[in-house]
Amino acid sequence: MSRKKILVDMDGILANLLKQWLEDYNREYEDNLRMQDITTWDMHEHVKPEVGRDVYKIPNRLGYFDKTPPIPGAVAGFRALQRAGHEVVVCSSPYNDDSARAKQAWCARYLNTRWRDVTLTHKKSWFGLAADVIIDDKPSTIKEFHDLGKEVITIAYPYNKSVEQYCALRAQNMMKPQDAWEQIVDHLT
C-alpha cells in the first residue's frame, strides 16, 4: 500500500451536522423532516416554505459546533487512515469567522488535530490538487474532484446519488455511518 494524501471534508463526513441541523430545525419549526427526505444539496428546497433560506441561519449560530457530535465511526476511521501511514488533512468550508474557529476547535477536540492538519477554505480545489483522495459529500465537489482526476470517496446520502458515477466508493449508507466508515478504511488500507 502506498502512502496517500487524503483530504477529508468535515460536515456530513466527520461531523454529524445534518442530524443536528434537522433536530434543531424540526424542534424550532414543528416539522418532521428526515435525512432521507433531503434529496438535493439545497436544504431550503426541503423545509417549510415560510422558513426558506432562513434554515441556513441554524448552523451559523455561535457555538453550534460545540453541540455537533462526530458521525459514528468517523473518528476511528480518521485515526485508522493515519495509522495506516496516510497523510490525512481535514478540509472544510466555514460559513464565517466564528464557524472557522468552531470547526478548528471541533477538530482539535474530537480528532486531536493540530492547526496544520485542518484547512478551512472555500477553494477546496486549490488544496485538492495536491491530494490523491478526496472524501466529501457535496455533489459539486465530488464532480469537481473527479474531473481533476482525483479518487473521490463519499458516504451515500440521497442528495449525492446523482453523482455516484464519479465516486471510486460511495460507502453505504448514511443511516449506518459506522459501516460506511469501515468501508472507507477498508478501501484505503
N, C-alpha and C positions, 0 to 999 in steps of 0.2 A: 504494500500500500504506500502510495506517495503522499507526502505532506501537502495538504491543500490549504489555500487561503479561502476562508468561508466568511461571508457577510450574513449575519442573522438579523432579520427585522425584529422589532420589539412587539408592537401591538398586533395581537392575533397570532403571533408565533411564540413569543416568550411570555408576555403579559396578557392576562385574560381580560383585556379591555372591553371587548364586545359583551361578554357576560355581565360585567359590572355596569356597563353603559345601559344595557337593556333592563337590568334590575332597577336602576335609578329612573330611567325613562318610564317604565311601567308603573312604578310606585307614584311618581310625580304626576303623570298624565292619565292614570287609571286605564291602562291599556294592558294587553297580554301578548305583546309582540315577542316572538321566539327567534332564536338564532336561525333556525331553518326557514324562517319567513324572509330573511334578508337575502334576496336573490340577485341584487346588484350592489355595486360598491357604494352608491349614493344613499346613505342612511335616510335622508329626508324623503326619499321616494316611498318609504315603508312605514312612516309614522303617521299619526293623525294629521289631516290637512291643516288644522289650526296650529299645529306645532311647527311643521315645515322645517326650515333651516335652523330654527332655534334649538333643534336637537343637538347641534354641534356645540352649543354652549355647555352642555353637561360635562364632557370630558375636559373642557378647558378651565374648569374651576380650580382655584388654588387648592392644593393638597389632594387633588383627585387620585394621583398615582399612589398616595400613601395607603389607600384602601383597595387598590387593584392588585389582586393576587397573581402569582405566576400561573400559567397554564399547567395543569398536571402533566408531569413528565418532562417539562421544558428545562428545568434547572438541571436535573440529572442528565438529560440528553446533551445540553450545552457542555457540561463538565466532561461527559464521555467523549465528545468530539475533541476537547482539549487534551484529555488523557491519551487519545489515540495519536497525538502529535500534530494535529491540525492547528493552524493559526486561526482563531475564531474571534471575530470582532462584531459587536452589536452595531447595526447601522439603522437609525430611526429618524423619522421626520417629526420634529417637535412642532406644536401648534403656535407657541410663543415662547418668550424667555422663561417664564415660570414653568412651562411644560418641559423645556430643555433641562432646567435644573432638577425638576422632579424625576425625569427619566434617568438622568445621571445618578441620582440618589437611589432610585429603584434598582438599577443595575448593580450598584455597589452593595446594596442591602441583600439582594437575592442571589446575585451571581458572583459577588466578591470581586467585581471588576475594578480596574484602575481607570483613570481618565483616558489613557491611551487605548483602552480596549473598547471604547464606546465612541462612535462617530454620529454626531447629530447634524443632519443636513437635509435640505430639500433637493439636493443634487446627488442622489444615490448613485446615478450612473457614473459620476466622476470617480467615486470610490470603487464602484463595481468593476471598472476597467482593470483594476489590479487584482481582482478576486477570481478564483476558479469556480466557486459555487456561491449561489445566492439562495437564501431561504427566506421567502417573502410570501405574503398572501394577497397583495394588491394586484388586480388583473393587469393594469397598465404597466406596473413594474415588472411583472412576470414576462410580459411580451417584450418589453424594452430589453431586458437582460438576455432573453432568448435570442433576440435579433442581434445582440452584441456577441453572440457565440458562447455565452456562459451556461453552465449547468444550473438549471433552476429547479428548486425543490419547494413544495408548499404543503400546507395542511389543507385537506379538502373542506371547503366551505361552499355553500350554494352560490355565493357571489363570485367565486373564481372558477366555476365549472366551465365557463365559456372559453377559458384559456388553458384547459388541461392539456391540450396537444403541444403546448410549449414547455411542459414540465418533464424533466427527467424522472421525477417522482412526485405524485400528488398523493401524499400519505393519507390514508383513511383512518378516521374521519374526525371532524370537529366535535362530534358527540363522544368520542373516545380519544381525547388528545394524548393520553399516555401511550396508547397503542401507536398513534401517528408518530410520536417522537421516537419510539422504539424502531419503527420502520425507517425513519430518517437516519438514526445512528447505524442501523444495520446496512443501509445503503452506502454510507460514507466510511465504514470501517471494514 
